Amino acid sequence: MTLRAAPSFWVMLLTLLLSSALALPMPAAAQTGTDDAIIYTVRKGDTLIRLARDYMIRPTDWQPVQKINRVADPHRLAVGSRLTVPIRLLRARPANATVAAFRGQALASPSGNAAQGVTIGQVLGEGARVTTGPASSLSLALTDGSVITLPSNSALKIGRLRKLLITDSIDYDLTLESGSVRSRVTPFRNRDDRFRLRNPIAVSAVRGTDFRTHFDAASDTARSELIEGGIALKAGSAKETPLPPEFGAVIGRGGAIAVEPLLPAPQLLSGGGVQRAPALAFAVQDVPGAIRYRLQIARDSGFVDIVEDVAGDGTAFTLDGLTNGNYFARFTAIAASGLEGVPGTVAFRRRLATATQAAVAGEEGYVFRWIGTGEGVRRYHFQLRREDNPVLLVDEAGLSGSSIVMSDLPPGRYLWRVGTTTHSPEETDTDWTAFESFALEE
């Protein structure tokens, strides 16, 4: 006995199969690389023809999308189905990177142009390349508020900086060619936002985070260190490796990813508060497992405007030549794997103190001298008392010179000091020297 279905049954079956085909994404083997495509969720009223008209570069760009997704009818799309759409077909609004701070030799090569020194506020777009030389740094502020900072001897290429119209989402793609980069990525507001930071052997997919990436061409290895937030690392054809906060990874050319916890932040032993000596001095506590330590000094807590960046084998740092101001110091411990640990940040104030000189006898009495240092308009405050009595014998403020003459002082042992009041655009503040001893014999 042969069973035959009614014609209406075949019509219903064909309709069901077509609907299923429209609702399902294409098999992974037929997809374009998702690193260069977005996944679009179909909404009511969407057709491939309409999507091409509204969001694609050419009205005919629906045709490759139809082929990639194996859509039977470009005039019909099932609501809620997902389409893989190559980014190269999509219209976008340009985003940009603005030079927020730099020091030393920082160069930019806008797309197709020769490298030149950067300027504050300079705007860079897709195709631009930036580099830093020795003892240099460069910070770029992206349109969404993210900040990218390159330390010394680093090179970065801007691949994509745009906002896609079809999803109203950012699409950033940057490549670290050599050296290091620190990325502080603004938390995403759109589920379709994409931020990719590449190096020659790995890709970091970011979702609002603070992390560092390094690439060493000599050893052919890359390193990533996640401070907070979340990233997923991918090397070659291997699966993505999620990196937890305060963990790092060393990535080899073969795609092997070794993950380990980051060393903790070094504890500051000395150097916080006010630093008045001609040379800056800091000391941190030894961190078990550390083979090196790094110190960065910046004018801001976000370390956009970095003024010093040094590393050494010891836990003590000495630097010269920093002008008066308010600063932040950041310390990290570096493990044998090369991974840099969790940063510890402290605020300090740089106030070059007035240097006092020995009191000497003059024709009209004893002359007390000092040397004024620092920026801005300075006034001095002189104080003198007996060594065995805290009551001040002299308390003279508002002095503009660098000396004062005291006559008719009775014999005895005295202590004296000088305070410097600096009037600058930022603040008015007074810093004192230590008390100096002075003996007047009978």
N, C-alpha and C positions, 0 to 999 in steps of 0.2 A: 504494500500500500504506500503510495507516494503522498507526502504532505505538501500542500501548497499554501503559501501565505497570501492574504489579500493584498491587492496593490497599495491600499492605504497603509499597510504595515511597513512596506518598503520605503514609502515616502517618509513615514515617521522615523524609521531607523536612519535613513540618510540625513535627515534634519538633525537628529541627535548626534551623529558622528561629526557633522560639520560644526555644530556648536561646540563640541568637545575640542575639536582641532583649533577653533578660534580661542578657546579659553586657556589652552595649555601653552607654556613657553616651548620653544624648540629644544631638542635634545642638546646636551652640553657639547657634543662633538661638532654640532653644526653652528654653534654660537660664535660670534665674534668675541675677541678677548674682552672680558668684563672690565679689564683695566682701562679700556678705551671705549667703553660704552656705558650708557645708563639703562636702568631697568625702569620702564614707565608703566604705571598701572592705569589701565583704560578706564575712562569715566563715561558717564552717560552722554551720548551725542557724538563721541569720538569716532572718526573713521581715519584710515590711513591718508586719504586724500585731504581731509581737513587738518590733520596734524602736520602734514607737509606744508600746506598753505600757511598755517599760523606759526610754526616753530622751526621749520627746516630751511636750509639755505636756498634750495631750489624747489619749485613746485613738483618736480618729478622725483624728489628724493624718497618718496614713499615706496618706490619700486625696490631698492635694495633692502629696505626694512621688511617689505612683504616677503622677499626671498629668504632673508635671515630667519624670520619668524614663521615661515611656511603658512602664511595667511591665505586662505582660499579666496576670500572676497574682500578687496580693499575698501568696499563700502560698508562692510559689516564687521564690527568688533564686539566681542562679548565684554560687558561691563565687569571690571574686576580682574580681567586677564592681564598678563604682563608681557610687555614688549621689550626686547633688547634693541636699543637704538644707538648706533655708533655716534660718538661725540663729534666726529668730523662732519656729520651731516646737519648738526644743530646750530641754530642761531643763538647768539649770546651777547650780553653786554660786557664790555671789557672792564676788568678790574686792574689794579696797578699796585706797585710797590714803591713806597716813598722813602728816601734816605732820611732816617730819623736821627742818626748820630754816627760819627766815625772818628777815628784817630789814625795817624800815621799814613801809610800808603794804601788807600782804598780806591780801587778803580772800577769803572763800569763801562761795559761795551754794549750800548743799545743795539738792537738787532741790525746787523749789517754794517755797523760803524766801528771805528777804531776805539780802543780803550782810552779813557781819560779819567782824571781825578774827579771824584764825586763831589757834590755840593749838598748842603743841608736843604731838604725840601725837593730835591731832584726826583722826578717821577720816572719809573722804569716800567716797561710792559713786557709782553710775551717776547721771547727770543733774546732778552738781555742777559748778559753774563757779568757777574761781579767777582772781584778777587781782592784779597788782602795780602799785604807783604809782611815781613818780619815786624814784630812789635806793633801790630795794627789790629783794628777791629772795625766792623761795619754792622749797623742795625738797620733793617728794613721794616717799615710798618705797612702791612697789607690792608686792603680796603675793608675787610671784615673786622679789623682790630688785632689780628694776629701779628706777632713780631718775630722776625728771623734775625739771629745774630751770628755773624761769622767772626771767629777769633783770627789769630795770625795764620798766614800761609794757607789760606782756604780759597776755594773757587766754587761758585754756585751758578747754575744755569736755570733761568725761568722758562719752563715749558708752556704751561697754561696758567692764566690768571683771568678767569671769566665767571660770569653768572649766567647759567643756562635759562633761557626763557621758558622752556617746556615744563620745568619743575621749580623755577625760581630758586635754584640752588647754586652754591658756589662750586667751582671745579678748578682746584689748584693742583698743579703738578710741577714740582721742582726737582732738580737733580744736583746733588752734591758731587762734584767731580773730584775733589780732593780736599783734605783737611777735615774740618769739623764745622758743625752748625748746631746752634741751640734754637729750638722752635717752641714758642709759647702760643698755642693755637686756641683761639676763642672757641668756647663750647658751641657746637652746632645748633642752629635754630631750626633747621630743616632736615628731615630724615634722609633726604637725598644729597645733602652736602658731602663733598668729597675733597680730601686733602691727601695728596700722595707726595712723600719725600723719598726720592730714589737715590741710590748710589750705584756704582758699577756692578754690584753683585746682589743687591737686595732692595726691597721696596717696603716702606713703612706706611701703612694705612692708618690714618689718624682720626680720632674723634674727640677733639677738645682736650688738650693735654699740654704738659711741659716735659720735653724730652730733648736729649742730645744724640746726635749722630756723627760718626767719624768714619772716614775711609782712608786706609793706609795702602797706597799703591805698592810700596816696597814689599810689604808682607802679604799683599793681596787679601786683606781681611777688612771687615767692617765691624763696627761696634755701635750698639744702641743702648741708651740708658734712660729709663722712664722714671721721672720724678713723681708725677701725679697724672691722673687721667687714664687713658687707654690707647694702646696701639697694637696692631697686628703686623708681624714681620713675615715676609715671603721672600724666599730665595729660590730661584730656578723654578722647577715644576713641583716642588714640595708644597705641602699644605701650609696655610697660614699658621704662624705660632703667636698666640696672644701673649703679651708681656704684662705681668702684674706691676702695679706701682712699686717703686724702690727696688726693681730688679733690672738687670742688664743682660745683654746677649752679645756673644762674639760669633760672627758669621764668616765662614770660610768660602772660598771660591766654589767648592763643590756643593754648597748649599747647606752644610751642617750648621746647626744653630745650637750653641751651648749657652744655657741660661743659668745665671747665678744671682744671689741677692747682692745689692750694692752695699759697699761699706758705709757705716753710719757717718754722720757729720762730725768732724773734729770739734772738740770743746775748746773754746778760747781760754788761754791762761793769762795772757796780757795783751794790751793794745786797744782795748775798748775805751769808751769815754772820750777824753780829750788828749790829743797827742801834740805836745809843744816842742819837743826836741827837733833839731834840724833834720835828723833821719827818722823816718817812720819805723817802728819796730812792733812786730806781732809774734806771738808764740802760741801754739796749739798743743793739745795733749796728743800723745802718740795713739794711733788707732791700730789695733792688732790686725795684721794682714796687709797693711799699707806699705808700699815701697816708695811712694812719692806723695807730695802734697802740692796743692795748687792754691794760689791766692789771686782773686780778682778784686779790684776796687772800682767802684762806679759812683757817679753822682746821684743815681736814682736807685730805689729799692728793686726795680725791675731789671736792672743791669742792662739797660739799653745804651746808656752813655758810659762806656767802660774807659777808664783812664790808665789802669795798670793791670797786667795779666802776667804772672810769673809762676814758675813751678820749680821745685827743688826736692832733694832727697831728705832734707831735714824738716823739723817741725817749727823752725824759727825763720822769720822773714825780716829783712831790712831793706828799705827803699829810700831813695833820696828825691828831692825836688818837687814834692807835692805842695801846691799852693793852699792857702787858707780856704776853708769851706767845710761843708757838711757832706760826709761820704758814707758809703756802705762797703763793708769788706765781706767777701764770701770765700769760704774755705771748703775744699774737698780733699778726700783721701783717694789715692789711686791704687788699685789692686794689681797683683802680679799679672792678671789677665789683660791689663790695660784699661779695664772699666773704671770710670771715674764715679766716685760715690755720691751719696746724698749731700747737697750743699748745706752749710751752716752760715747764716748771715748775721752780722752785727753792724750796728751804726756807730760811727765815731766822728769826732770833730777835729779838724786840723786847725790848730792855733799856734803859729810860731810865736813862742814866748819872747819877751824882752830879755835880752842877756845883760845881766848886771856886771859891772867891773869893780875892781877894788877901790874903796874910798881912799883918797889921797889928800894930803895937806896942801892948802892953797894960801894965797896972801890974805884972804878975808875969812878963812875958816876951812872946813873940810868939804871937799867936793865929792859928791856921789854921782857916778855916771852910769848910763845904761845905753843900750843900742836898740832902737826901735825896728821891728820887722813886721811884715804883714801888709795887706792891701787896705785901701780906703784911708780916710782921715783918722789920724791917731791922736789921742790925748793920753797923758800919763798921770798916774796916781801914786804918790810917794808916801810911805809910812815908815816910822822909826819908833822903836821902844827900847827900854832897857831889857836885857836878857832875863832878868829875874822878876820882871813886872809886866803883865800883859797890857797895862794901860798905855795907849799910844801917846808919845810925846809930840810927834809930828804926824799930821794926816792931811796932806796937801794934794788936792785933786785938780784936774783941768790943766795940767802942765803941758806945754807944747814943745818944750826943748827936750834935750837928752841928758840934762844934769841939773843938780840943785846944790847950793852952797849952804852949809849949816855952820853957824858961828856960836860961840859961847856955850859949847857943849861941855858939861863937867866930866871929869874922868870917870871911866867905867866901861862895861861891856854892853854893846848895843846889837840889836837885830834890825835889819831894814829890808824892805822889798819894794818892788815897783809893779804896778798893775797897768796893763795896756788896754785902753778902751778904743776899739776900732769901730768907726761909723762907716758901714758899707751899705749898698742898696738892699742886701738881704737882711741885715740885723745890726743891732748895736750890742756889743758884748765886751766884758772886761775879763782878762786873764791875768793871773798873778804869777810872778816868779816865786821861788822858794825864798825864805828869809836868809839873808846873808849876815854873817857875824862881823862885828867891827869893834875893836878894842881901842880905847883912848887912855893912854897911860898918864899918870900924874907927872 
